[in-house]
Amino acid sequence: MAKKLLARLVIGLAALIIFYTLLSSIDYHWDWRVPWEYRDLFIRGFVYTVVISVASIVLGLLIGVASGIASVSKNPLVNQLAQMYVEIFRGTPLLVQIYIFYFCVATIVHMDSPVIIGSITLAFFSGAYISEMVRAGIESIDKGQIEAAKASGLTEWQTMRYIIFPQAFRRILPPVTGQFVSLIKDSSLLSVISVRELTKASEIINATTYRTFEAYLPLAVMYMLLTYPLYHVTRLMERKMARKD
């Protein structure tokens, strides 16, 4: 553990030296008063990003689990509906989906809140990926357990609830947590519909002050603060899963 920490420190220090050397080669006057003066924008953007990410994660998890279970259903209508949902949302860019939801769907349902529309779009997008993880987790369970459950008199729903899904959930938890990390970063695309999250805050500061580095470097640091703990939680769960297996 100590060797890994030392290696990280060495690599980080080397990266900082290289980064500083590259920046010092350009004629640029740093003004770190800019992030401090616009700290309120960064704080509001940080809060918006957290709220949107949490809402999208919760809703996306519900959609993904429901779709994943539906995708292994023997009912052809339910099965194909789930598969079509996954194919559409995984097969199209998130940016295009944001535009469609904001300019088309929101107009149809008379909703004018970019935050709500953005959160729903992210939820459906991440739900499609979680759906495939759930499906793969369910299908990874030994078929013999299903046959034994049926022989014991359990219904299909009871078999799913008590036998299959608890085991599948344990297996899909690490990749699903990794999907949450991606979702937080994907929330930056909501700036195109004027959601004042972190990226939009940096765009406003850059447009106002013309201080690009001072506007976007704090942005990168704050996204790291959001995603770094989740990333390590994912790695920790993967190691625990590997030991159990």
C-alpha positions, 0 to 999 in steps of 0.5 A: 500500500505504501509503495502504491501511495509513493508511486502515485505521489511521484507520478503526480509530482512529475505530472505537475512539473510537466504541466507547469513547464508547458504553461510557463512556456506561454505568455500568460498572466495568471489571475487567481482572483477570478475564481475567488471573485466568482466563487458564488457561481462555482458554489451554485454550480456545484450544488446544481451538479450534485442535485441533478446527479443524485436525482438522475442516479436514483431515477436511472437506477429504478429505470435500469432495474425495471428494464433489466428485469423486463429484458429477461421476461418471457413476455415478448411485448415486455421483453421487446419494449425493454430491448428497444429502449436500451437500443435507442438510448445506447445507440444515440448520443447523449447530446442529441437526447438532451436536445430532443427531450428539451425542445420536443418532449418538454414542449409536448408536456408543457414543462419549461424547467431545464433542470428537471428535463436534464435530470430525466434525460440523464436518468433514461440515458444511464438507465439503458446502461444499467439495464444491460448490467442488470440483464447480464447479472441475472443471466449469469446466475446458474440455471440450476438454481432456477430449476431448484426454485421451481421444483420447490414450488416458488413462482417465477416472481418469487424465484426472481425476488428471493433467489436470482436478484439478490445474487445478481445485485451483488455482482452488478453493484461495482459496474453500476457504481462506475456508471454513476461516476460517468453520469456525474461527468455527463451532467456537464452536457446540460450546459447546452440547455442553460442548466447552471451546473458547474460547466455552465458556471465556468462558461459564464466566467470565461465569457465574462473575464476571458480568463480561460485557465482560471475558469476551467481548472477549478472546474476540473478540480471540482469534478474530481472532488465529486467523482474521486470518492465514487471511483475508489468505492467502485474499486473497493467493491470490485476487490471485495467481490473478487475475494468473495468469488 
